[in-house]
């Protein structure tokens, strides 16, 4: 029985090309998100933190750190992956990639891997930046890393789907700006949903980002609005849905073949 060989050289070629874009667009890829995060700390941590000393037994400045990191992971993972696959489609070079000796899994692995790597690097930079503004103590570092990896990979897969679906730059930006970011703000990035009155607290549980932020915050402080098991389960289910959609895209050739 023959075993299919993985085209490692081709995967690394695409991966390195995508990572090189991060270096070429330093101000957009690294500097801008970090500066934005610092402004969040100044505005929310300074202005609101002076009025809300603690949330769930955690200082407000430290409380918002997981939410800020998750906001970065979600938006950057989607943006990096969607832009990465959209440009080959836009420039028609996707046909050369599809004609190369690369399987669908290898193509997805290269683009999603690069997007997830960029997002995790940026999240770690923001985590390091946060230590200058708030005292941090990570109770479960292993779980924190697991949440980072799962979230970055899952939403990079989601971004990969968006990049194939989008027919122009406006559609490419609409999901991160009009859906992901608002859901993150409403999902408890800067407050605990336990602070909301009913029925808003119950309605907010329909927001899927709540489970990501809550589980990630639990890895820091051992406290969250929903169970950490439920947070991991949601991430796993969403990843499975994204993988199923990508399988369908390559099977049918949706937006990949003329």
N, C-alpha and C positions, 0 to 999 in steps of 0.2 A: 504494500500500500504506500503510495507516494504522499508526502507531506508538502503542502504549498509553502514555498519559501517567502519570507517577508522581505520586501524590497527596502532595506534599511537606508541605503544611500539616497533613494528618491524621497523617503520620508524626511530624512535629515536636510535634504536640499530645500524642500518646501518650508520646513520648520525654521531653518536658518534665515531664509528670505523674509519670512514673517517677523522674526525677531529683529532683523536688521531694520525693518520699518520703525520699530520702537526707538532705536538709536537715532534714526534720521529725524524723527518727529519728537525730540526730547521734550520741548516745551509743551506740546499738546498732550503727549502720552504720560509724562511724569510730573513736570513742574505744575501744570494747571490743576490736576486733581489734588496735589499736595497743598498748594496755595488755597484752594477751595476748602479743604479740610481745616486748615488753620483758621480761616474765616468762620467756619462753623463753630470751632472751639471758642473763638473770641465772642461771637454773637450769642450762641446758645449757652456755652459754658460760663461766659462772663455775665451776660445780661440776665438770662433765665436762672443760671446757677446761683446767683446772688439771692434769688427769691425761693428757689427750691433747693434746699441743702442736701437732702437725701431722697432717694427713690428706692424702696425695697431694701433699706439698710445699706445702700451703696451711695457714695458721694455722686452728685449729679454729673460732675465732669468725667468721672470714671464710668458712670452709667451709660453715657452716650457713645463711648468708644466702640463697643461692638456694633452698634447701629451704624456708625460712620464707616467702619470697615466693611460691613455688609452692603451698605449703599454703594461703595466703591466696587466691591466684587461683582455685584449684580450688573451695574451699568457698564463697567469696563469689560466684563466677560462677554456680554451681549454685543457691545460695540466692536470689540476687537475681532470676534469671530465673524460677525456679519460683514464688516468691511473687508476682512481677509478673503472671504469667498466671493463677495460681490464684485470686486475689481476684476478677477479673471473672467467672470461672466460678462461684465460690462465691456471689457476689452477683447472679448472672444477668445482669449488664450485658454479658457476652460476646456476647449476642444482638444488642445494639445495635451493637457493634463489627463483628460479622459482617454486619449489615444495612447498614452504612455503605459508601460507595463506596471500599472498601479491598480490595486483593487479598491473598491469603495471604502473598505475599512481603513486602508492605508491613507487614503486621501483625507478622510475624516480625522484620523489619528494625528496627521501632520497639522492640519489647520486648527483643530480644537485644542491639540496639545500646546501649540504656540499661543493661542488666545488665553488659555488657562494659565500658562506660565507668566505671561505679561500681567494678568490680573493679580496673581498671587504675589509677584514681586512688588507691585504697587501697594497691595494690601499690607505687606510686611513693612514697607517704607512708612505707610501711614501709622501702623502700629508703633513703629519706632518714634515717629513724630509725636504721637499721643503721649508718650512718656514724659515729654517736656511740659505738658499741660495738666496732666492728672496722674495720681498715683495708681499704678496698675498692679494687680496680683492675679495671675492666671491659675485657677485651682486645678483645671484639667487641660494641660497643654496638648496632650495627645488628641483629645476630643476636639480641641480648638483647631488643630491642624487638619483633622479629618473633616470637620465642617468646611474649612477653607477649600480643601481639595474637592469635596463633593459639590459644593456650591459653584466653584469656578468651572469645573468640568460640565456640570449640568447646564448652567446658563451659557456656557460656550457652545454646547450642542444646540441650545435654543437659538442663540445668535446665528449659528451656522444655517439653521432653517430659515431665519428671517432674511439672511443675506441671499439665499436662493430665491425666496419668495418675492423680495423687493424688486420692483421694476424701475425705480429711480431713487435718487438720493433722499427725496422727501420721505418716501416709504421706509427707507433704510433707517432714518432717524426717529420715526414716529413712535415705535415701540419703546425704545429706551427713555425718550423724553416725555411722552404722554401717558405711558402705562407703568413702566418699571419704577421710575423716580417717584411719581405720586404714590404708588402702592407702598414704597419703602417709607416715605414720610408718614403715611397713614398707618403703617404697620408697627409702630412703636420704636422707631429709630431714636427719637428724641424724648420719648415719654413711655410710661408703662400703660398698656391698655387697661390695666386694673384701675387706673385713675378715671376712666371714662364712666359716665352714668349709663344705666340701661335705657333703651335697648342697644345703644351704640357699641357697648363692649361686646355683646353677643354678635352683632352684625360685623364687627371688625374681625371676628374669628373666621369669617368667610374669606378674608384677605390671606392669600397663601404666603405672603412675605412675613406675616406675623410669626409663622412657625420657624422660618429660617432665622430671623433675628432673635427670637426667644431661645432657640436651641443654642445659637452661637453665644448669646449672653450667659446662658447657663454654664458653658464651658469656662467662662471667666470667673463668675461669682457664685455659681451653684444655685442661682435663682432665675426663674423665668415664668412667663405667663402661661405657657403650655408645657406639657411633658417633653423631655428631651427625646424620648423614644418616638413620640409622635412627629417631632421635627425631623428626625432622621428618616422615618417612614415616608413622610411627604416628599423629601428630597429624592429618595429612591424611586418613588412612583413617578415623579415628574421626569426623572432621568430616563426611566423605561419608556415613557410616552414619547420623549424626544428621540430616543433611539429607534422606536417603531416608525416615527414619521420620516426619519432619515433613511431607513431601510426602504420605505415606500417611495421616496424621492428617487433613489438610485434604481429601484426596480422599474419604475415607470418612466424615468428620464425627465421628470417634471422640471421645466426651466433649465435643464442641462443639455438637452438635445434639441436641435431645430425641428 
